[in-house]
Amino acid sequence: MGMSRDMMRQMQKMQERIAKAQEQLNDTSVEGSAGGGAITVSVTGGLRVQSVKIAPEVVDPGDVEMLEDLVTAAFNEALERVQDLQAESMSGLAGGLGLPGGFGLGRR
């Protein structure tokens, strides 16, 4: 039993929309920060790190662990924002196919 032409067209359109959404995600960036803005991380929707900014006053050679914790927290916040952005971008793409629950994207 094969797919109908209409179903194949719908699949092709959805693939095109997914490709366009992924391209837009790659061109979009979000920031995560920690320590009241002392650490700021910028990440694209395609999970590419664009920049890491560290305020000089949080660099304490005697407390490297605190700096590591702040950088980790800033990255995690940025990645959560990317996941939200990805879920938002992809949420409507499966609508035309009538798939239950979309693609299952988003945070787990």
ChimeraX attribute file (.defattr): number of C-alpha atoms within 10 A of each C-alpha:
attribute: neighborCount
match mode: 1-to-1
recipient: residues
	/A:1	3
	/A:2	6
	/A:3	8
	/A:4	9
	/A:5	9
	/A:6	9
	/A:7	12
	/A:8	12
	/A:9	12
	/A:10	15
	/A:11	15
	/A:12	12
	/A:13	14
	/A:14	17
	/A:15	13
	/A:16	12
	/A:17	16
	/A:18	16
	/A:19	12
	/A:20	12
	/A:21	16
	/A:22	17
	/A:23	13
	/A:24	15
	/A:25	19
	/A:26	15
	/A:27	11
	/A:28	14
	/A:29	20
	/A:30	19
	/A:31	21
	/A:32	22
	/A:33	23
	/A:34	20
	/A:35	17
	/A:36	8
	/A:37	14
	/A:38	18
	/A:39	22
	/A:40	23
	/A:41	25
	/A:42	21
	/A:43	22
	/A:44	22
	/A:45	25
	/A:46	17
	/A:47	16
	/A:48	11
	/A:49	17
	/A:50	12
	/A:51	11
	/A:52	16
	/A:53	13
	/A:54	18
	/A:55	11
	/A:56	9
	/A:57	7
	/A:58	15
	/A:59	13
	/A:60	11
	/A:61	8
	/A:62	7
	/A:63	10
	/A:64	12
	/A:65	11
	/A:66	14
	/A:67	19
	/A:68	11
	/A:69	13
	/A:70	22
	/A:71	23
	/A:72	16
	/A:73	19
	/A:74	24
	/A:75	23
	/A:76	16
	/A:77	19
	/A:78	25
	/A:79	22
	/A:80	17
	/A:81	20
	/A:82	25
	/A:83	19
	/A:84	15
	/A:85	19
	/A:86	19
	/A:87	17
	/A:88	13
	/A:89	17
	/A:90	20
	/A:91	16
	/A:92	12
	/A:93	17
	/A:94	18
	/A:95	14
	/A:96	11
	/A:97	12
	/A:98	8
	/A:99	9
	/A:100	9
	/A:101	10
	/A:102	15
	/A:103	14
	/A:104	11
	/A:105	15
	/A:106	15
	/A:107	11
	/A:108	5
